[in-house]
């Protein structure tokens, strides 16, 4: 048999084993509890959140995904009164109405103070204010540098997860610990593997 044919057969068999292993890993069930998915070595999840108000009405959706040197959060708001609002990633993946205080404080793995205009800040969870138009809609897009989706000291999907919270007021970008952002009007838990 020709040496190139044997090489091709060996390569095909090796590739088949790799494809089968990847297929088995993709079929693995998700872990329960904290919203984390079962992970294989080298994989990084995409997480999604549905923001709901105290009555359970949908107010928006967001996605967090690994990108370059951190995590990129994108999303949209809907059915929100026109105006400007603070939106932050919070440290706990729990959204218990009516006040959503179960989501904890702003995500702050580095122990900094609040706000991009604060010389001792910002928190990793401090996102820019969003402006909702007359149609009740807005978009969110922010890259958070120096963090990961899973693993390490600055993981979004750590043991207790994370949530995205829409506040009732505007973030002043400097007052610790919340930027005077007001109450919490909608909340969504980031869930991996959706």
N, C-alpha and C positions, 0 to 999 in steps of 0.2 A: 504494500500500500504506500502511496506517495506521502512523504513526510508532511507536506502542507495540508493534506486531507486529515492526517492524524492530529495535527495542531488545531485545525478548525473544530474537530470533534471534541477535543479536550476543552477548548475555549467555550463551546456551546454547553457542555456539561457543567462547567464551572458557573457560567452565567445562569443556567437553569436553577442551580442551587441558591444563587444569590437572589433571584427573582422569587423563589419559593420562600426564602427566609423573610424577605421584605413583605410579601403577601401575608405571611403568618403574623408578622409584627403589626401590620395595619388592621388585621382582624381582631387584635387583642382588645378585650373589654376595657372601658374607661374605669379609672378608680373612682370610688364614691367618696362623699364627704365634703372635701374642700373645694370642689369644682375643678380639680386637676385631672387631666387625662393620663392614662398609662403611657409612659414615655419609653422609647428605646434610645440606646446610646446615640448621641449626636443629633437627636431630633429636638425641635423647638415648636411648641404649640402656638396656635392662634386662638385667642380668647375673645368671646363676644359677651356683651351685656345689653339687656333691655332695661331702659330706665322707665320706672313707673312711679306715679304719684301716690299719695296716701290712700287714694280710693282704688288703686290698681289700674288706672288708665295709662296707656302707653304714651310716653313723652319723648322717647328717642331710643336709638340703638347706637352701639359703639363697638369697635373692633380694636384689639391690641395685638400687634404682631412684632416678632423680632425683626429688626432692620439695622444693619450696620453695627454701630457702636451702642445700640440701645433698643428701645421699644417705641414703636410708632402707634399712636392712638388716633383713630379717625372715627367719625360718626356723624349722625344727624339728629336734630331735635325736631319735633312736630307737635302741633297742638299746644304750644306754649304762648302765653301772652307776649305781645311785642315788648321789647326792652333789652337791656344788657344784664347779663347774669354771670356769676362766678361758676366755674365747673372745676372740680378737683377729683383726683384719684385718692381714695381713702384706704386706710390700712387693713380693713377687715372685710372679707367677702360676705357680708350679711346686711340685708336691707329690711329691717322690721319697721313697718309703719306704726304710728303716723309721723314720727319725727326723724326716723332713720339714724338715730344716734348709735345704733348697733354697728354702723359702718366704721366707727372709731374716728380717729383724727386723720389729718392728711398723711399720705404715704411719705415717710420721712426716714429712710434707712440710714442716712448720714447724720441725723441728729441736728439739722440746721434749723434756723428760724424761718418764718413764713415770708415769702415774697421776693420777686426778682429785683425789686428796688431796695430791699433790705440788705445791707452789706454782710449780714450773717446768714443770708438765705441763698437760694430758696429751698423749699421742700421738693422732692422729686415729683410729688403729686400736684404741685401748683401749675395749673394750666392757664392759658390766657382766657380772659372773659369772652363770652360769646354774645353776639348781637342777634336777637330774633327779629325777623322782619314782620311786616304787616300780615303776611300769610301764615304766621305762627311757626316758621321754620328757620333753622340755622344749621351750619355745618361746624364740625370740630376737626382739627388736624394739628397734632403736636408730636414732635419727636422728643423723647425723654432719653437723654444721653447717660451712659454709665450704669445702666440697669439691664436686667435680663428677664425673660419670661419665667424661667425656672432655674433653680440652682444658684448658690452663692448667697451673699448677705444682702443683695439688692434685687431680689426676685419678686416680680409682680405676683406670681402664683406660688407664694410660699405656703406654709402650713395652714394659715387661716385665710388665704386668698386676698382679694381686693375688690373694691367697688368704685363705681363712678357716680359722683353726686352732683346734681344741679342745685345751686343755692338760690335763695330768693333775692339776694342783693348783688351788688357789684364788688369784686375784689379790688381793694386799693393797692395791692401788690407790695405792701410793706408792713402792715400791722400784724404782729405775732399774737396768737397762733393761726388765725383764720382769715386775715385780710378784711375783717369786718364784713364778711360775705353774707351774713344773715342766716336764716333758718335753711333747712334742707327740704326742698320741694319735690325732688324726684331722685330715685336711687336705682342702680342696676349692678348686680354682682357679675364680675368677669368669670365666665365659665369656659374652660379649655375644651378643645376637641369638638366644637359644634360646627 
